[in-house]
């Protein structure tokens, strides 16, 4: 299982703030890879 699959399968376990981040990562993983924290 890759990281994106893991995030997608774990969505129901995430808190509201984590879910926002997870959704962003799932919608545009390429931009997340090149962004800074």
N, C-alpha and C positions, 0 to 999 in steps of 0.2 A: 504494500500500500504506500502510495506517495503522500507527501505532506498535504497537498490539496484535497485528496480523498479523505485523509484523516480529519482535516478541518471540517469538511462537509458532513462527515458522519458524526462528528462531535458537537454539532450546532446546538442540539437540544440540551447539552450539559453546560453551556456557556452562560455567564451572566450577561446582562443587557449591554454593558460597555464592551465586553469581549466579543459579543455578537456583532456589534458595529464594525469592529476591526476585522473579524472573520469574513463578514459579507464583503467588505472592501477588498480583501485579499482574494476572495473567490471571484469577484467581478473583474478584477484587473491585476492578476498576479505579476505580469511583466513590469508594471509601474512600481509595484511594491519592492521588487528585487533591486531596483535602482534608486530607491528613495532612502533618505537618511532618517534616523529616528529622531 
